Amino acid sequence: MHRILIISPDPESRRAIQLALELGGMETETAVDPSETTGIDFSAVLNDMVEDSDEQWEAARRAMKIGSKGSRPPVALILPHGRDPSRLPKGTEKAGLVVKKPYELLRLVELVKALSGGAKKTPGSRKKTDAGRGKGCTTGNKS
């Protein structure tokens, strides 16, 4: 079973993503901030950034460090509107998946399911994929 941690400061966004992932057959846990996690092992972490602020990027860096070194789950970042996915701040550039808003929720479910399934990617193999309306999704290097 895929167990996904959804991190978002926006309760409506968090709930919409949670419902979509659960309808897609995944178990979910939600948090406003990465520090609220229970320590349960996750298949993937989905960090929804609602604004392009230092505080949100720091939360994204903490999300990248969930789990123990060597067994960290892949992290998907949902970028705030207007953020260039090719220019991520230090500490977030190794995200396994980067999604640019706007995105199609059902496509996000497919991508997160694939990310959490343990598909191996080679380092440096960042490629762009269609994320729907915004065409703003890239997969990154997570092994």
Buried (B, 14 or more C-beta within 10 A) or exposed (E): EBBBBBBBBBEEBBEBBBEBBEEBEBEBBBBEBBEEBEEEEBBBBBBBBBEEEEEBBBBBBBBBEBBEEEEBBBBBBBBBEEBEBEEBEEEBBBBBBBBBBEBBBEBBBEBBBBBBEEEEBEEEEBEEBEBBEBEBBBBBBBE
